Amino acid sequence: MGDILLNMVDWMSGLPPAWAYITIFGVAIIENVIPPMPGDMIVVFGGYMAGLGLLDPFLVVILSTLGGGIGFMTMYAIGYRVGNGLLDPNRYRWLPESKLDTARSKLDRWGFLLVAANRFLSGLRSVISLAVGMAQMDVTKTSIWCTVSALVWTSLIVGAGFYLGDNWEVVGGYLQTYGAIVTAIIVLFAVIQGIRYLLRAKKIKSTS
């Protein structure tokens, strides 16, 4: 375990239940704003504590889910505010409004899939929340889908901590491997899309 996680785990171990719940809730919020925060492993440890009978597993899931949703919507709000400035025609007249409208319509169509999957896209949670905020996607749908995503994810990792018991730390290795695989897939997808774009541009140029 990293030093930050180790220190937090040691600290949480000696907390009364009420403060342990508050810590889990707070970390779940902060990890969306400060990605290096080891939020997932704190939630896993909360599951482990629940397995020992020190915490209620359902309350751990609820608080980590609410924290994750609030953290996501905090970044969404920041992105929304930035997006308002970006889309102000008086400040950025050089941006083609038609293309901006097209981009926003595509995000409105497909963006909620990203919101629903955001908890499973390691390292991209804050980026996704900022992006959908800048795209000014519907706040109600966004809040619902990010909460659903958080609920599914936290249920899985709390369950892992609960059932693995003293071996809860092995979840960290699986999460790192999972994150590396997801990152590789995303990079590969981006490279393929870049190649397709270049080939399409080259084809248009040769026919013009």
C-alpha positions in Angstrom: 0.0 0.0 0.0 1.0 3.6 -0.6 2.0 5.7 2.3 -1.1 7.9 2.0 -3.4 4.9 2.0 -1.5 3.1 4.8 -1.7 6.3 7.0 -5.5 6.7 6.3 -6.2 3.0 7.0 -4.3 3.1 10.3 -6.1 6.3 11.2 -9.5 4.9 10.3 -8.9 1.8 12.3 -9.0 3.7 15.5 -12.0 5.9 14.6 -15.5 5.6 16.2 -18.0 4.3 13.6 -19.6 7.8 13.0 -16.2 9.3 12.1 -15.3 6.3 9.9 -18.5 6.9 8.0 -17.7 10.6 7.6 -14.2 9.7 6.4 -15.6 7.3 3.7 -18.1 9.9 2.6 -15.5 12.7 2.4 -12.9 10.6 0.6 -15.5 9.5 -1.9 -16.2 13.2 -2.7 -12.5 14.3 -2.8 -11.3 11.5 -5.0 -13.4 12.9 -7.9 -11.8 16.3 -7.4 -8.2 15.1 -6.6 -7.8 11.9 -8.6 -4.6 10.7 -6.8 -6.7 10.3 -3.6 -6.9 6.5 -3.0 -10.7 6.6 -2.6 -11.5 3.2 -3.9 -9.2 1.4 -1.5 -10.6 3.4 1.4 -14.1 2.2 0.4 -12.7 -1.4 0.1 -11.3 -1.0 3.6 -14.7 0.2 4.7 -16.1 -3.1 3.4 -13.5 -4.9 5.4 -14.5 -3.1 8.5 -18.1 -4.0 7.8 -17.1 -7.6 7.5 -15.6 -7.3 11.0 -19.0 -6.0 12.3 -17.6 -2.5 12.9 -19.6 -0.8 10.2 -22.8 -1.4 8.4 -22.0 -2.5 4.8 -25.2 -1.0 3.4 -24.4 2.4 5.0 -20.8 2.2 3.6 -22.3 1.6 0.1 -24.8 4.4 0.5 -22.3 7.0 1.8 -19.6 6.2 -0.8 -22.2 6.3 -3.5 -23.6 9.7 -2.4 -20.0 11.0 -2.0 -19.1 9.8 -5.5 -22.2 11.4 -7.0 -21.6 14.7 -5.2 -17.9 14.7 -6.2 -18.9 14.0 -9.9 -21.5 16.8 -9.9 -19.0 19.2 -8.2 -16.7 18.8 -11.2 -19.7 18.9 -13.5 -20.6 22.3 -12.0 -17.0 23.6 -12.6 -17.1 22.3 -16.2 -20.5 23.9 -16.7 -19.3 27.3 -15.5 -16.2 27.0 -17.8 -18.5 25.9 -20.6 -20.6 29.0 -20.2 -17.6 31.2 -20.7 -16.3 29.1 -23.6 -19.7 29.2 -25.4 -20.1 32.9 -24.9 -20.2 34.3 -28.5 -19.0 37.7 -27.3 -15.8 36.2 -26.0 -15.0 33.6 -28.6 -16.3 34.8 -31.9 -13.8 32.7 -33.8 -15.4 29.4 -32.7 -18.0 28.2 -35.3 -21.3 28.0 -33.6 -22.6 25.3 -35.9 -19.7 22.9 -35.0 -20.2 23.6 -31.4 -23.9 22.8 -31.7 -23.0 19.5 -33.5 -20.5 18.5 -30.8 -23.0 19.2 -28.1 -25.7 17.2 -29.8 -23.4 14.2 -30.1 -22.5 14.5 -26.4 -26.2 14.7 -25.6 -26.8 11.6 -27.5 -23.8 9.5 -26.4 -22.5 11.4 -23.4 -24.7 9.7 -20.9 -23.1 6.3 -21.7 -19.8 7.9 -20.5 -21.5 9.2 -17.4 -23.0 5.7 -16.7 -19.6 4.1 -17.2 -17.4 6.8 -15.5 -16.8 4.8 -12.3 -15.4 1.9 -14.4 -13.1 4.2 -16.4 -10.1 4.4 -14.1 -8.3 7.8 -14.3 -11.0 9.5 -16.4 -13.7 10.2 -13.9 -12.7 13.9 -13.4 -12.2 14.4 -17.1 -15.6 12.9 -17.9 -17.4 15.0 -15.3 -15.7 18.2 -16.5 -16.5 17.4 -20.1 -20.2 16.7 -19.6 -20.4 19.9 -17.5 -18.7 21.9 -20.3 -21.2 20.3 -22.8 -24.0 21.5 -20.4 -25.7 18.2 -20.5 -29.0 17.8 -18.7 -28.2 18.1 -15.0 -31.0 15.7 -13.8 -30.0 12.9 -16.1 -26.3 13.4 -15.4 -26.8 13.3 -11.6 -29.0 10.1 -11.9 -26.5 8.2 -14.2 -23.4 9.2 -12.2 -25.1 8.1 -9.0 -26.2 4.7 -10.6 -22.6 4.3 -11.8 -21.2 5.0 -8.3 -23.8 2.6 -6.7 -22.8 -0.3 -8.9 -19.0 0.3 -8.5 -19.0 0.9 -4.8 -21.3 -2.2 -4.2 -18.7 -4.3 -6.0 -15.7 -3.0 -4.1 -17.4 -2.9 -0.7 -18.5 -6.5 -1.3 -14.9 -7.4 -2.2 -13.6 -5.9 1.1 -16.4 -7.5 3.0 -15.8 -11.1 1.7 -12.0 -11.0 1.4 -11.5 -10.2 5.0 -7.9 -9.9 6.0 -7.0 -10.3 2.3 -8.8 -7.0 1.3 -5.5 -5.4 0.3 -5.2 -7.7 -2.8 -8.1 -5.7 -4.3 -5.5 -2.9 -4.8 -3.5 -5.1 -7.2 -6.6 -6.1 -9.2 -7.6 -2.4 -9.4 -4.2 -1.5 -10.7 -4.3 -4.2 -13.3 -7.8 -3.2 -14.3 -6.8 0.4 -14.5 -3.8 -0.4 -16.7 -6.0 -2.5 -19.1 -8.6 0.2 -19.3 -6.0 2.9 -20.0 -4.4 0.7 -22.7 -7.8 0.2 -24.4 -8.5 3.9 -24.3 -5.1 4.8 -25.7 -5.5 2.2 -28.5 -8.9 3.5 -29.3 -7.6 7.1 -29.5 -4.7 6.0 -31.7 -7.1 4.2 -34.1 -9.4 7.2 -34.2 -6.4 9.4 -34.9 -5.3 7.2 -37.8 -8.8 7.1 -39.2 -9.0 10.8 -39.1 -5.6 11.3 -40.8 -6.5 8.7 -43.5 -9.9 10.4 -44.1 -8.2 13.8 -44.3 -5.6 12.5 -46.7 -8.4 11.0 -48.9 -10.3 14.2 -49.0 -7.2 16.2 -49.9 -6.3 13.8 -52.7 -9.8 14.0 -54.3 -10.0 17.8 -54.1 
